[in-house]
Amino acid sequence: ENCKNNEISTIFGAVLKHDKEFWNSAIIVNSAGDIAGTYDKMNLWIEEKPFFKPANKLQIVKIADFKIGIAICYDSSVPEHIRSLALQGADIIASLNACNHGEEEHRYHLYWPMRALENTVYVIASNALGVAGSRYHFGKSAIFDPTGRQLVSAASNESIITAVAE
């Protein structure tokens, strides 16, 4: 309803259950307020494997004039995952992340500019913010252009960032 009222699209994370199995998923809602698609994470982080089943299907959705490939967190560490989305026509890769301070933060800042550059696509990387158990998510969501240049970055607080694709 909020998407329709504000004429925006959104992607958010959720745990979905299919046939008695749990999946780390993304739900895509278009500006009409309709579910445009769902994506179940393919590449599970070691700590996720006891809880979630890995999927085997990529997801690209059309929003406005763009084909958006969906990734979740550790998917970005697998270059073939992002390459497959680009080869299937994605103009933009949108990724939901829950990266922690430390080594994960270092990789977060490496992966997304490289995935944009090596596939000549825009990348929208959204990262969680705040404490979850022993993890401290640092925020700093960002948007990268097809040359890997960062167009905009959020701070380590709740933010809305935008960029115009040319």
GULOVO-622153 format. One record per atom (N, C-alpha, C): atom name; x, y, z; residue in three letters; chain; residue number from 1. Coordinates in pm, whole numbers, m for minus. Atoms other than C-alpha are relative to their C-alpha. Layout:
REM residues N
R   a       u       v       w    r  c    k
R  CA       X       Y       Z  ALA  A  NUM
...
REM end
This chain:
REM residues 166
R   a       u       v       w    r  c    k
R   N      83    m120       0  GLU  A    1
R  CA       0       0       0  GLU  A    1
R   C      87     126       0  GLU  A    1
R   N     m89    m116      m3  ASN  A    2
R  CA     285     243      85  ASN  A    2
R   C      67      24    m134  ASN  A    2
R   N     m62     m17     131  CYS  A    3
R  CA     452     177    m249  CYS  A    3
R   C     m97      67     m96  CYS  A    3
R   N     101     m57      90  LYS  A    4
R  CA     130     256    m436  LYS  A    4
R   C     m27     146      34  LYS  A    4
R   N      30    m137     m42  ASN  A    5
R  CA      55     569    m232  ASN  A    5
R   C     113      98     m29  ASN  A    5
R   N    m116     m87      20  ASN  A    6
R  CA     408     705    m273  ASN  A    6
R   C      63     m17    m138  ASN  A    6
R   N     m48      26     135  GLU  A    7
R  CA     461     575    m630  GLU  A    7
R   C     149     m36      m2  GLU  A    7
R   N    m138      49      m7  ILE  A    8
R  CA     782     393    m539  ILE  A    8
R   C      m1    m152      m5  ILE  A    8
R   N     m20     145      m7  SER  A    9
R  CA     915      40    m568  SER  A    9
R   C      96     m27     114  SER  A    9
R   N     m91      34    m109  THR  A   10
R  CA    1097    m140    m290  THR  A   10
R   C      36    m148      m5  THR  A   10
R   N     m45     138     m16  ILE  A   11
R  CA    1291    m456    m217  ILE  A   11
R   C      31     m16     148  ILE  A   11
R   N     m29      21    m142  PHE  A   12
R  CA    1297    m597     134  PHE  A   12
R   C      24    m148      26  PHE  A   12
R   N     m34     136     m36  GLY  A   13
R  CA    1428    m907     303  GLY  A   13
R   C    m105     m64      89  GLY  A   13
R   N      94      76     m82  ALA  A   14
R  CA    1219   m1178     465  ALA  A   14
R   C      45    m146       3  ALA  A   14
R   N     m17     144      m3  VAL  A   15
R  CA    1238   m1539     572  VAL  A   15
R   C    m130     m59     m53  VAL  A   15
R   N     118      64      58  LEU  A   16
R  CA     999   m1738     354  LEU  A   16
R   C       8    m150      20  LEU  A   16
R   N       7     145     m16  LYS  A   17
R  CA     883   m2096     399  LYS  A   17
R   C     m66     m59    m125  LYS  A   17
R   N      53      74     115  HIS  A   18
R  CA     834   m2323      96  HIS  A   18
R   C      15    m148      33  HIS  A   18
R   N      m6     146     m18  ASP  A   19
R  CA     747   m2690     141  ASP  A   19
R   C      84     m42     121  ASP  A   19
R   N     m65      34    m127  LYS  A   20
R  CA     868   m2709     504  LYS  A   20
R   C     147      42       9  LYS  A   20
R   N    m138     m50       0  GLU  A   21
R  CA    1204   m2544     415  GLU  A   21
R   C      m4     152      14  GLU  A   21
R   N     m10    m144     m16  PHE  A   22
R  CA    1312   m2193     509  PHE  A   22
R   C     103      57     m97  PHE  A   22
R   N     m83     m65     101  TRP  A   23
R  CA    1468   m1952     259  TRP  A   23
R   C      27     143      44  TRP  A   23
R   N     m36    m140     m20  ASN  A   24
R  CA    1654   m1623     301  ASN  A   24
R   C     m41      69    m130  ASN  A   24
R   N      63     m48     122  SER  A   25
R  CA    1452   m1418      55  SER  A   25
R   C      m8     152      m9  SER  A   25
R   N      29    m140      28  ALA  A   26
R  CA    1394   m1079    m103  ALA  A   26
R   C    m135       6     m70  ALA  A   26
R   N     130     m22      62  ILE  A   27
R  CA    1049    m953    m197  ILE  A   27
R   C       5     135     m70  ILE  A   27
R   N      m3    m121      81  ILE  A   28
R  CA    1015    m694    m472  ILE  A   28
R   C    m143      47     m20  ILE  A   28
R   N     133     m58      14  VAL  A   29
R  CA     711    m465    m466  VAL  A   29
R   C      10     118     m94  VAL  A   29
R   N      m5    m109      97  ASN  A   30
R  CA     643    m234    m761  ASN  A   30
R   C     m84     120      45  ASN  A   30
R   N      67    m124     m37  SER  A   31
R  CA     495     116    m759  SER  A   31
R   C    m153      m9      m5  SER  A   31
R   N     144      23      m5  ALA  A   32
R  CA     144     m25    m812  ALA  A   32
R   C     m39     m72     128  ALA  A   32
R   N      24      72    m124  GLY  A   33
R  CA     182    m206    m480  GLY  A   33
R   C     m10    m150     m17  GLY  A   33
R   N       6     143      29  ASP  A   34
R  CA     200    m548    m645  ASP  A   34
R   C     136     m65      22  ASP  A   34
R   N    m125      74     m11  ILE  A   35
R  CA     461    m814    m572  ILE  A   35
R   C      47     m31    m142  ILE  A   35
R   N     m56      17     134  ALA  A   36
R  CA     678    m805    m884  ALA  A   36
R   C      85    m126      m9  ALA  A   36
R   N     m81     121      m2  GLY  A   37
R  CA     884   m1104    m776  GLY  A   37
R   C      56     m27     137  GLY  A   37
R   N     m74      36    m120  THR  A   38
R  CA    1066   m1287    m503  THR  A   38
R   C     129     m68     m43  THR  A   38
R   N    m127      67      26  TYR  A   39
R  CA    1421   m1412    m488  TYR  A   39
R   C      42     m72     127  TYR  A   39
R   N     m53      79    m111  ASP  A   40
R  CA    1551   m1690    m263  ASP  A   40
R   C     151     m10     m20  ASP  A   40
R   N    m146      m8       6  LYS  A   41
R  CA    1922   m1659    m185  LYS  A   41
R   C      62    m132     m46  LYS  A   41
R   N     m67     117      56  MET  A   42
R  CA    2147   m1895    m378  MET  A   42
R   C     128     m36      75  MET  A   42
R   N    m133      22     m58  ASN  A   43
R  CA    2485   m1853    m207  ASN  A   43
R   C      m4      30     149  ASN  A   43
R   N      16     m17    m144  LEU  A   44
R  CA    2458   m1911     166  LEU  A   44
R   C     135      16      70  LEU  A   44
R   N    m114     m18     m89  TRP  A   45
R  CA    2710   m1783     420  TRP  A   45
R   C       4    m120      94  TRP  A   45
R   N     m15     122     m81  ILE  A   46
R  CA    2845   m2063     640  ILE  A   46
R   C     m95      m1     120  ILE  A   46
R   N      88      m5    m116  GLU  A   47
R  CA    2639   m1944     939  GLU  A   47
R   C    m147     m15     m36  GLU  A   47
R   N     140      14      44  GLU  A   48
R  CA    2317   m1957     731  GLU  A   48
R   C     m36    m144     m36  GLU  A   48
R   N      26     134      54  LYS  A   49
R  CA    2356   m2314     606  LYS  A   49
R   C     m82     m91      91  LYS  A   49
R   N      86      86     m84  PRO  A   50
R  CA    2203   m2484     914  PRO  A   50
R   C    m148      40       0  PRO  A   50
R   N     137     m51     m13  PHE  A   51
R  CA    1889   m2271     885  PHE  A   51
R   C     m76      14    m131  PHE  A   51
R   N      65     m31     127  PHE  A   52
R  CA    1820   m2202     517  PHE  A   52
R   C      40     m99    m108  PHE  A   52
R   N     m27      81     118  LYS  A   53
R  CA    1798   m2398     197  LYS  A   53
R   C      49      94    m111  LYS  A   53
R   N     m44     m85     111  PRO  A   54
R  CA    1996   m2257     m99  PRO  A   54
R   C     m92     m18    m121  PRO  A   54
R   N      83       5     121  ALA  A   55
R  CA    1794   m2171    m408  ALA  A   55
R   C      89     m30    m121  ALA  A   55
R   N     m76      27     122  ASN  A   56
R  CA    1897   m2249    m764  ASN  A   56
R   C     m53      81    m119  ASN  A   56
R   N      60     m79     107  LYS  A   57
R  CA    1718   m1977    m961  LYS  A   57
R   C      30     149      21  LYS  A   57
R   N     m22    m144      m2  LEU  A   58
R  CA    1825   m1622   m1041  LEU  A   58
R   C    m133      73     m12  LEU  A   58
R   N     123     m80      14  GLN  A   59
R  CA    1569   m1340   m1030  GLN  A   59
R   C      34     135     m60  GLN  A   59
R   N      m5    m132      62  ILE  A   60
R  CA    1541   m1041   m1261  ILE  A   60
R   C    m144      49     m10  ILE  A   60
R   N     134     m58       9  VAL  A   61
R  CA    1239    m812   m1234  VAL  A   61
R   C       8     129     m80  VAL  A   61
R   N       6    m126      75  LYS  A   62
R  CA    1131    m524   m1454  LYS  A   62
R   C     m73     103      87  LYS  A   62
R   N      56    m113     m75  ILE  A   63
R  CA    1069    m200   m1265  ILE  A   63
R   C      23     124     m86  ILE  A   63
R   N      m6    m114      93  ALA  A   64
R  CA     990     105   m1480  ALA  A   64
R   C      71     m47    m127  ALA  A   64
R   N     m71      38     122  ASP  A   65
R  CA    1236      87   m1771  ASP  A   65
R   C     125     m83      26  ASP  A   65
R   N    m122      71     m37  PHE  A   66
R  CA    1498    m117   m1586  PHE  A   66
R   C     m27    m147      31  PHE  A   66
R   N      m1     140     m41  LYS  A   67
R  CA    1569    m488   m1551  LYS  A   67
R   C      95      m7     119  LYS  A   67
R   N     m76       0    m123  ILE  A   68
R  CA    1687    m539   m1195  ILE  A   68
R   C      27    m143      44  ILE  A   68
R   N     m42     130     m51  GLY  A   69
R  CA    1885    m846   m1090  GLY  A   69
R   C      13       8     151  GLY  A   69
R   N       3      m2    m145  ILE  A   70
R  CA    1849    m939    m725  ILE  A   70
R   C     109     m90      57  ILE  A   70
R   N    m101      76     m73  ALA  A   71
R  CA    2125   m1054    m490  ALA  A   71
R   C     m21      25     149  ALA  A   71
R   N       5     m16    m145  ILE  A   72
R  CA    2143   m1107    m116  ILE  A   72
R   C     140     m28      55  ILE  A   72
R   N    m123       6     m78  CYS  A   73
R  CA    2463   m1042      79  CYS  A   73
R   C     110     m86     m64  CYS  A   73
R   N    m113      83      44  TYR  A   74
R  CA    2706   m1333      18  TYR  A   74
R   C      m4     m31    m149  TYR  A   74
R   N       6      15     146  ASP  A   75
R  CA    2581   m1362    m343  ASP  A   75
R   C     105      90     m67  ASP  A   75
R   N     m95     m94      60  SER  A   76
R  CA    2811   m1063    m410  SER  A   76
R   C     142     m52      m2  SER  A   76
R   N    m135      56      m3  SER  A   77
R  CA    3117   m1268    m323  SER  A   77
R   C      22    m103    m110  SER  A   77
R   N      m7      99     107  VAL  A   78
R  CA    3041   m1499    m614  VAL  A   78
R   C     m13      76    m133  VAL  A   78
R   N       6     m79     124  PRO  A   79
R  CA    3135   m1313    m935  PRO  A   79
R   C     m92     m61    m106  PRO  A   79
R   N      85      67     100  GLU  A   80
R  CA    2952   m1573   m1146  GLU  A   80
R   C    m148      29      22  GLU  A   80
R   N     140     m31     m29  HIS  A   81
R  CA    2625   m1492    m972  HIS  A   81
R   C     m39     133     m65  HIS  A   81
R   N      28    m133      54  ILE  A   82
R  CA    2639   m1126   m1066  ILE  A   82
R   C      17       0    m152  ILE  A   82
R   N     m21      10     145  ARG  A   83
R  CA    2778   m1206   m1413  ARG  A   83
R   C    m121     m65     m67  ARG  A   83
R   N     118      67      58  SER  A   84
R  CA    2485   m1441   m1478  SER  A   84
R   C    m119      95      m9  SER  A   84
R   N     109     m99       6  LEU  A   85
R  CA    2237   m1165   m1389  LEU  A   85
R   C      23      99    m114  LEU  A   85
R   N     m31     m95     108  ALA  A   86
R  CA    2415    m923   m1624  ALA  A   86
R   C     m18     m65    m137  ALA  A   86
R   N      15      70     128  LEU  A   87
R  CA    2427   m1180   m1906  LEU  A   87
R   C    m146     m25     m35  LEU  A   87
R   N     143      19      24  GLN  A   88
R  CA    2053   m1233   m1863  GLN  A   88
R   C     m73     133     m18  GLN  A   88
R   N      60    m128      35  GLY  A   89
R  CA    1996    m862   m1925  GLY  A   89
R   C     m22     100     111  GLY  A   89
R   N      19     m96    m109  ALA  A   90
R  CA    2002    m694   m1583  ALA  A   90
R   C      76     130     m30  ALA  A   90
R   N     m62    m133      12  ASP  A   91
R  CA    2072    m318   m1607  ASP  A   91
R   C      55      44     135  ASP  A   91
R   N     m33     m37    m137  ILE  A   92
R  CA    2094    m285   m1230  ILE  A   92
R   C       3    m127      83  ILE  A   92
R   N      m2     106    m100  ILE  A   93
R  CA    2196    m526    m956  ILE  A   93
R   C     m38      66     132  ILE  A   93
R   N      41     m50    m131  ALA  A   94
R  CA    2017    m462    m627  ALA  A   94
R   C      28    m110     101  ALA  A   94
R   N     m37      99     m99  SER  A   95
R  CA    2157    m637    m322  SER  A   95
R   C     m35      45     140  SER  A   95
R   N      27     m21    m142  LEU  A   96
R  CA    2030    m660      33  LEU  A   96
R   C     115     m64      77  LEU  A   96
R   N    m116      49     m72  ASN  A   97
R  CA    2319    m700     277  ASN  A   97
R   C     m17      15     151  ASN  A   97
R   N      m7      m9    m146  ALA  A   98
R  CA    2380    m761     647  ALA  A   98
R   C     146     m19      39  ALA  A   98
R   N    m144      11     m21  CYS  A   99
R  CA    2753    m698     659  CYS  A   99
R   C      40      63     133  CYS  A   99
R   N     m49     m34    m132  ASN  A  100
R  CA    2935    m666     989  ASN  A  100
R   C     129      83     m11  ASN  A  100
R   N    m129     m70      m6  HIS  A  101
R  CA    3222    m436    1088  HIS  A  101
R   C     114    m100     m12  HIS  A  101
R   N    m119      85       8  GLY  A  102
R  CA    3572    m571    1031  GLY  A  102
R   C      22     m51    m141  GLY  A  102
R   N     m32      60     130  GLU  A  103
R  CA    3662    m809     748  GLU  A  103
R   C    m116       9     m98  GLU  A  103
R   N     115     m11      90  GLU  A  104
R  CA    3308    m808     607  GLU  A  104
R   C     m14     141     m56  GLU  A  104
R   N       8    m138      49  GLU  A  105
R  CA    3315    m429     581  GLU  A  105
R   C     105      24    m108  GLU  A  105
R   N    m106     m12     100  HIS  A  106
R  CA    3644    m447     392  HIS  A  106
R   C     m46     m61    m133  HIS  A  106
R   N      46      65     123  ARG  A  107
R  CA    3495    m695     142  ARG  A  107
R   C    m117      73     m63  ARG  A  107
R   N     115     m75      50  TYR  A  108
R  CA    3172    m494     111  TYR  A  108
R   C      46     115     m89  TYR  A  108
R   N     m50    m116      77  HIS  A  109
R  CA    3370    m192     m11  HIS  A  109
R   C      80     m42    m123  HIS  A  109
R   N     m69      51     119  LEU  A  110
R  CA    3562    m408    m261  LEU  A  110
R   C     m97     m60    m101  LEU  A  110
R   N      86      77      90  TYR  A  111
R  CA    3289    m631    m403  TYR  A  111
R   C     m86      87     m90  TYR  A  111
R   N     101     m68      81  TRP  A  112
R  CA    3029    m382    m516  TRP  A  112
R   C      55      89    m109  TRP  A  112
R   N     m55     m74     114  PRO  A  113
R  CA    3243    m139    m716  PRO  A  113
R   C      56     m94    m108  PRO  A  113
R   N     m54      95      98  MET  A  114
R  CA    3414    m438    m879  MET  A  114
R   C    m111     m69     m78  MET  A  114
R   N     109      67      72  ARG  A  115
R  CA    3086    m613    m962  ARG  A  115
R   C     m64      96    m101  ARG  A  115
R   N      52     m99      95  ALA  A  116
R  CA    2959    m291   m1123  ALA  A  116
R   C      93      12    m120  ALA  A  116
R   N     m99     m19     106  LEU  A  117
R  CA    3280    m244   m1323  LEU  A  117
R   C      11    m122     m90  LEU  A  117
R   N     m25     118      82  GLU  A  118
R  CA    3334    m602   m1437  GLU  A  118
R   C    m122     m43     m82  GLU  A  118
R   N     121      36      74  ASN  A  119
R  CA    2972    m633   m1555  ASN  A  119
R   C     m67     118     m69  ASN  A  119
R   N      52    m126      55  THR  A  120
R  CA    2911    m271   m1666  THR  A  120
R   C    m150      17      28  THR  A  120
R   N     137     m20     m46  VAL  A  121
R  CA    2590    m247   m1464  VAL  A  121
R   C       2      96     120  VAL  A  121
R   N      15     m76    m124  TYR  A  122
R  CA    2462     m15   m1194  TYR  A  122
R   C     m18     m99     113  TYR  A  122
R   N      16      83    m119  VAL  A  123
R  CA    2474    m160    m844  VAL  A  123
R   C     m58      86     111  VAL  A  123
R   N      58     m61    m120  ILE  A  124
R  CA    2253     m65    m552  ILE  A  124
R   C      26    m100     113  ILE  A  124
R   N     m34      87    m113  ALA  A  125
R  CA    2396    m212    m230  ALA  A  125
R   C     m57      61     126  ALA  A  125
R   N      64     m45    m124  SER  A  126
R  CA    2176    m173      75  SER  A  126
R   C      57     m84     114  SER  A  126
R   N     m57      74    m113  ASN  A  127
R  CA    2334    m267     408  ASN  A  127
R   C     m76      29     128  ASN  A  127
R   N      68     m14    m129  ALA  A  128
R  CA    2172    m328     745  ALA  A  128
R   C      78      95      91  ALA  A  128
R   N     m58     m96     m94  LEU  A  129
R  CA    2238     m88    1030  LEU  A  129
R   C     m40     m38     142  LEU  A  129
R   N      29      25    m141  GLY  A  130
R  CA    2267    m156    1403  GLY  A  130
R   C      49    m135      48  GLY  A  130
R   N     m47     120     m68  VAL  A  131
R  CA    2329    m442    1641  VAL  A  131
R   C    m102    m112     m14  VAL  A  131
R   N      82     121       4  ALA  A  132
R  CA    2194    m794    1592  ALA  A  132
R   C      82    m110      65  ALA  A  132
R   N     m81      98     m73  GLY  A  133
R  CA    2328   m1032    1855  GLY  A  133
R   C     141      53      18  GLY  A  133
R   N    m140     m42     m11  SER  A  134
R  CA    2707   m1013    1838  SER  A  134
R   C      47      76    m123  SER  A  134
R   N     m38     m67     126  ARG  A  135
R  CA    2703    m845    1496  ARG  A  135
R   C     m36     148       5  ARG  A  135
R   N      27    m143      11  TYR  A  136
R  CA    2729    m472    1434  TYR  A  136
R   C       2      37    m147  TYR  A  136
R   N      13     m36     141  HIS  A  137
R  CA    2601    m378    1089  HIS  A  137
R   C      25     150     m15  HIS  A  137
R   N     m53    m136      10  PHE  A  138
R  CA    2763     m56     970  PHE  A  138
R   C     m75      93     m94  PHE  A  138
R   N      72     m88      92  GLY  A  139
R  CA    2511      80     717  GLY  A  139
R   C      81      27    m125  GLY  A  139
R   N     m77     m46     116  LYS  A  140
R  CA    2683     278     441  LYS  A  140
R   C     m48     m60    m132  LYS  A  140
R   N      56      42     129  SER  A  141
R  CA    2447     168     163  SER  A  141
R   C      54      92    m108  SER  A  141
R   N     m63     m79     107  ALA  A  142
R  CA    2574     288    m175  ALA  A  142
R   C     m56     m38    m136  ALA  A  142
R   N      37      23     140  ILE  A  143
R  CA    2501     317    m546  ILE  A  143
R   C     124      25     m85  ILE  A  143
R   N    m117      m7      87  PHE  A  144
R  CA    2770     253    m808  PHE  A  144
R   C     m43       3    m145  PHE  A  144
R   N      31      m4     143  ASP  A  145
R  CA    2772     332   m1179  ASP  A  145
R   C      73    m115     m71  ASP  A  145
R   N     m61     112      71  PRO  A  146
R  CA    2881      85   m1452  PRO  A  146
R   C     153       6     m13  PRO  A  146
R   N    m147      m5      m1  THR  A  147
R  CA    3244     207   m1425  THR  A  147
R   C      55     m31     139  THR  A  147
R   N     m43      31    m136  GLY  A  148
R  CA    3254     113   m1056  GLY  A  148
R   C      13     122      90  GLY  A  148
R   N      m7    m122     m82  ARG  A  149
R  CA    3243     474    m939  ARG  A  149
R   C    m120       9      92  ARG  A  149
R   N     107     m19     m96  GLN  A  150
R  CA    3042     539    m627  GLN  A  150
R   C     m72     130     m29  GLN  A  150
R   N      79    m120      27  LEU  A  151
R  CA    2761     782    m709  LEU  A  151
R   C     m46      67     127  LEU  A  151
R   N      49     m53    m127  VAL  A  152
R  CA    2632     821    m355  VAL  A  152
R   C      17    m110     106  VAL  A  152
R   N     m11      94    m111  SER  A  153
R  CA    2678     661     m14  SER  A  153
R   C     m72      56     120  SER  A  153
R   N      65     m40    m125  ALA  A  154
R  CA    2477     669     304  ALA  A  154
R   C     104       2     111  ALA  A  154
R   N     m85       0    m119  ALA  A  155
R  CA    2634     740     639  ALA  A  155
R   C     m32    m123      83  ALA  A  155
R   N      30     110     m91  SER  A  156
R  CA    2624     502     932  SER  A  156
R   C    m121      37      87  SER  A  156
R   N     127     m26     m68  ASN  A  157
R  CA    2273     614    1022  ASN  A  157
R   C    m112     m27    m101  ASN  A  157
R   N     111      25      93  GLU  A  158
R  CA    1927     569     873  GLU  A  158
R   C      m1     109    m106  GLU  A  158
R   N     m10     m95     109  SER  A  159
R  CA    1933     731     531  SER  A  159
R   C     m80     m48    m120  SER  A  159
R   N      54      31     133  ILE  A  160
R  CA    1762     747     197  ILE  A  160
R   C      96      64     m99  ILE  A  160
R   N     m91     m51     102  ILE  A  161
R  CA    1996     780     m99  ILE  A  161
R   C     m63     m21    m136  ILE  A  161
R   N      52      12     136  THR  A  162
R  CA    1913     835    m464  THR  A  162
R   C     110      36     m99  THR  A  162
R   N     m90     m36     109  ALA  A  163
R  CA    2097     857    m794  ALA  A  163
R   C     m82      m6    m128  ALA  A  163
R   N      67      m1     129  VAL  A  164
R  CA    1988     926   m1151  VAL  A  164
R   C      87     m75     m99  VAL  A  164
R   N     m70      77     102  ALA  A  165
R  CA    2087     668   m1414  ALA  A  165
R   C      m4      77    m130  ALA  A  165
R   N      m7     m72     129  GLU  A  166
R  CA    2203     826   m1737  GLU  A  166
R   C       5     m94    m116  GLU  A  166
REM end
